[in-house]
């Protein structure tokens, strides 16, 4: 029963779908919300359209987080700044 922390520390490859909302590095921001537009042909990167300015950029999918994981991390970091 006490093994849930072991499971959470195991790296599981992330899979995303076109049209999915994600968080990833954009400009000077370590994490910013965007929408996955398409996968590049070689599969190494994805094209993301970023919210706010509608810019697009290619990002290695290893740097992306799901919407829920990204929001949790964002709120955790914001909370640290308030202390």
C-alpha positions as CSV (number, residue, x, y, z in Angstrom):
1,X,0.0,0.0,0.0
2,X,2.8,2.5,0.7
3,X,4.2,2.1,-2.8
4,X,2.3,4.9,-4.5
5,X,5.3,7.2,-4.1
6,X,7.5,4.7,-6.0
7,X,5.0,4.7,-8.9
8,X,4.8,8.5,-9.1
9,X,8.6,8.7,-9.4
10,X,8.7,6.4,-12.3
11,X,9.0,8.2,-15.6
12,X,6.2,7.3,-18.0
13,X,6.4,8.6,-21.6
14,X,3.8,11.3,-22.3
15,X,1.5,10.9,-25.2
16,X,-0.5,13.8,-26.6
17,X,-3.1,14.2,-29.3
18,X,-3.5,17.0,-31.9
19,X,-5.8,19.7,-30.5
20,X,-4.8,18.9,-26.9
21,X,-4.2,21.7,-24.4
22,X,-0.7,21.6,-23.0
23,X,1.8,23.6,-21.0
24,X,5.4,24.1,-22.2
25,X,8.3,26.5,-22.5
26,X,7.6,29.6,-24.6
27,X,9.8,32.7,-24.9
28,X,11.1,33.7,-21.5
29,X,8.4,31.7,-19.7
30,X,9.4,28.3,-18.4
31,X,5.8,27.2,-18.7
32,X,2.9,28.7,-20.8
33,X,-0.4,27.2,-22.0
34,X,-0.9,26.3,-25.6
35,X,-2.7,24.0,-28.0
36,X,-0.9,21.2,-29.8
37,X,-1.4,21.9,-33.5
38,X,0.4,19.0,-35.2
39,X,3.2,16.4,-34.9
40,X,6.3,17.0,-37.1
41,X,7.0,14.3,-39.7
42,X,10.0,12.9,-37.9
43,X,8.1,12.7,-34.7
44,X,10.8,14.5,-32.6
45,X,8.8,17.7,-32.1
46,X,5.3,19.1,-32.1
47,X,3.9,22.4,-33.3
48,X,2.2,24.4,-30.5
49,X,0.1,27.5,-30.8
50,X,0.5,29.6,-27.6
51,X,-2.4,31.4,-25.9
52,X,-2.3,35.1,-25.6
53,X,-0.3,36.0,-28.7
54,X,-1.1,33.1,-31.0
55,X,2.5,32.5,-31.9
56,X,3.5,29.0,-32.9
57,X,6.8,27.2,-32.2
58,X,8.2,23.7,-32.4
59,X,8.7,22.1,-29.1
60,X,10.2,18.7,-28.1
61,X,7.3,16.8,-26.6
62,X,9.4,15.8,-23.6
63,X,9.1,19.4,-22.4
64,X,5.3,19.5,-22.5
65,X,2.9,18.8,-19.7
66,X,-0.8,18.0,-19.8
67,X,-3.2,20.8,-19.0
68,X,-3.9,19.5,-15.5
69,X,-0.2,18.8,-14.6
70,X,0.8,22.2,-15.9
71,X,-1.9,24.0,-13.9
72,X,-0.9,22.2,-10.7
73,X,2.8,23.2,-11.2
74,X,1.8,26.8,-12.1
75,X,-0.3,27.2,-9.0
76,X,2.4,25.6,-6.8
77,X,5.0,28.1,-8.1
78,X,2.7,31.1,-7.8
79,X,2.0,30.1,-4.2
80,X,5.7,30.1,-3.4
81,X,5.9,33.7,-4.6
82,X,3.2,34.8,-2.2
83,X,5.1,33.7,0.9
